[in-house]
Amino acid sequence: MNKVYVKLYVPLIEENYELFIPVNKEISDIVKLLVKSVQELNDCNYDYNSETGLYNKDTGIKYENDKLLIDTDIKNGTKLILI
């Protein structure tokens, strides 16, 4: 399996998404991919910067940008927040 199904909440625009993300990418690359997807889906200017991060919605833990997704606790059904 090379992708996981997650539920993503973006507080800045108050939107929820359900999507598949690749397990063989670093968190920093996934954050960039998610920001780009949010921009395209909402036709908005959601900005990415070095402080943009991915958090576990249930635990509040921020995922380290240099970790591969497969090396985190993110699995099918995980609820994430993009801030």
C-alpha positions as CSV (number, residue, x, y, z in Angstrom):
1,M,0.0,0.0,0.0
2,N,1.5,3.3,-1.1
3,K,-1.1,5.7,0.1
4,V,-3.2,6.3,3.2
5,Y,-6.7,7.8,3.5
6,V,-6.8,10.8,5.9
7,K,-9.3,13.4,7.0
8,L,-7.8,16.9,6.8
9,Y,-9.1,20.1,8.5
10,V,-7.9,23.5,7.4
11,P,-8.9,26.0,10.2
12,L,-7.9,29.1,8.2
13,I,-10.6,28.5,5.6
14,E,-12.8,26.3,7.8
15,E,-12.8,23.4,5.3
16,N,-12.6,19.6,5.7
17,Y,-11.2,17.2,3.1
18,E,-10.9,13.5,2.8
19,L,-8.0,12.4,0.7
20,F,-5.2,9.9,0.0
21,I,-1.6,10.9,0.7
22,P,1.6,9.1,-0.3
23,V,3.5,7.2,2.4
24,N,6.9,7.4,0.8
25,K,7.2,11.2,0.9
26,E,8.6,13.5,3.7
27,I,6.1,15.5,5.7
28,S,7.4,18.7,4.3
29,D,6.6,17.5,0.7
30,I,3.2,16.4,1.8
31,V,2.5,19.8,3.4
32,K,3.4,21.5,0.1
33,L,1.2,19.1,-1.8
34,L,-1.7,19.7,0.6
35,V,-1.4,23.5,0.4
36,K,-1.4,23.4,-3.4
37,S,-4.5,21.1,-3.4
38,V,-6.3,23.5,-1.0
39,Q,-5.4,26.4,-3.2
40,E,-6.7,24.7,-6.3
41,L,-9.9,23.3,-4.7
42,N,-10.9,26.6,-3.2
43,D,-9.5,29.0,-5.7
44,C,-7.9,30.9,-2.9
45,N,-4.5,32.2,-1.9
46,Y,-3.7,29.8,1.0
47,D,0.0,30.6,1.6
48,Y,2.7,28.2,2.4
49,N,5.6,29.2,4.6
50,S,8.3,27.5,6.7
51,E,6.0,27.5,9.7
52,T,3.1,25.7,7.9
53,G,2.8,22.3,9.6
54,L,0.8,19.2,9.8
55,Y,-0.7,18.2,13.2
56,N,-2.6,15.2,14.5
57,K,-6.1,16.4,15.4
58,D,-6.6,14.0,18.2
59,T,-3.2,14.4,20.0
60,G,-2.2,17.9,18.9
61,I,1.3,16.6,18.0
62,K,3.1,18.3,15.1
63,Y,4.7,16.0,12.6
64,E,8.4,16.6,12.0
65,N,9.1,17.9,8.4
66,D,12.0,15.6,7.8
67,K,10.2,12.4,8.6
68,L,8.7,10.1,6.0
69,L,5.0,9.6,6.4
70,I,5.5,5.9,6.7
71,D,7.6,6.5,9.8
72,T,4.8,8.4,11.6
73,D,1.6,7.2,13.3
74,I,-0.5,8.4,10.4
75,K,-2.6,5.6,9.1
76,N,-6.0,5.1,7.3
77,G,-8.6,7.3,9.0
78,T,-6.2,9.6,10.8
79,K,-7.5,13.1,11.4
80,L,-5.0,15.8,10.5
81,I,-4.9,19.6,10.8
82,L,-3.0,21.9,8.3
83,I,-1.9,25.1,10.0
